[in-house]
Amino acid sequence: MGGAVTGFDRVNLGDARLAHVQAHGGVGLIGFCRLADAASLAGACNFIDLAVLPPGGSIGLHRHSAAQEEFYLVLDGTGTMHRNGEPFAVRAGDLVRNPPAAEHGLVNSGSTPLRIFVFEVRVP
């Protein structure tokens, strides 16, 4: 998906090739690149993604298993995060934890692209 980086050691975000995908049934298409996957990492991280949501675009509501915990790091822009039925504002610099099995999604409610890192880790 999205020009995944193989043999991950380092990557420059400006060089990441974004694919245009619909994320978890969200509104519109987002830019997406899997920067690293579990096979290229030694720890408990399943993947590291870069996502770019255009204004009005979203990552639809979804949940992962109880064996997965996900983190969204907002790099640029503003949005509305939905977690377990509660909406709240996010902006550049926010790191949001999506606990195991928590329902979550994200909407770009701003007027500029919303760029995020998504990290997913295995839960013992």
N, C-alpha and C positions, 0 to 999 in steps of 0.2 A: 504494500500500500504506500502510495505517496513517496516514491523514491527512497525507500528505506536505506539507511546507511549500513553497509555490511562491514564486519570487522571493526566495530566501533572503538575508537581511541579518543578522537576529538572531532568536533564538527563546528563549523561557523554557521550560525543561523541564517546569515545572508545567502549561503550556498545551498540551503535546504530546498529541494525541489518539492513544491506543494502539489498534491493531487486535489481535485475538487470532488468532495464526497458529501453525502448526506449522513449526518452523524446521529445515530440512534433515533431516527424518525423526526429529527428536528426540522425547522423551517429553513428552506434554501440549502445552498451548498456552502461548505466551509473549506478553507485550505487546510491540508493535513499532510504531515510527514512523520513517519515512525523513525525517530532518530536512533533508537537502540531497542533491541529486543532481548529477551531472557537468554538466548543463545550467545549473545555478544557481551553479556555481563556476568560477573562472578558472584554477585550477591543475590539477595532475595527480590530484586526488582524484576517485574515482568516486562515492562517497557517504559520508554520515555518518548513522548510525542510532542510535536509542535502543532498547534492548531491556530488558525486565524479565522475569526468569525466576522463577516461583513456586518455593517449596521442592519439590525433586524434579523440577522441569522441566529441560529441556535443549535445547541447540542440537546437533543430531546431527552425527556425524563427517562431514566433507566436505572438499573441497579446491577451490581456485580455480586458474586457469591460471598458467603461469609468468610471465605478463605482469601479475599482480596480487599485491599484498602487502597484508595486512590487520592491523589493530591493534585489540586489545580494551583499553579503559580501564575498570577496575572502579570504579564510583562508590559503590556500597553493597553490603554482603553478602559472602558467602563462597561459594566453589565449587571444583570440581575441573576443571581444564583438561586436555585431552588433546591432545597435539601429537606427531605422528609416532610414535604408540604409547607415549608416555611421559606418565603422569598427574602432575600437580603441583597443589598448593593455590594458590588465588588469593584475594585479599581486597581491600577498598576501598583504593584508591591504587595498585594494581598496573597497569602498562601492559605488555601482552603482545604480542610480535611474532609473527605467523604468516607465515613466509617464503613466497615464491612457490612454489606447488604443494605446500605442506606440508599434510598431513591434520590437521584440528583440529576440536575440539568442546568444549562447555562444559556442565557439570552444576551446578545449584544444590544443593550438598550441605549447605547451612545451613538454618536454621529461619525465616529472613526472606527477603523478595524480594531477588534479585541483580540490580542495575541496572548496565548497561554501555553505553558508547559503542562503536560499531564504525566504524572508518575504513578505507576501502579506497582504495589509490592505484595508479596505473598504473606499471609498471616498464618503463623504456626497453629 
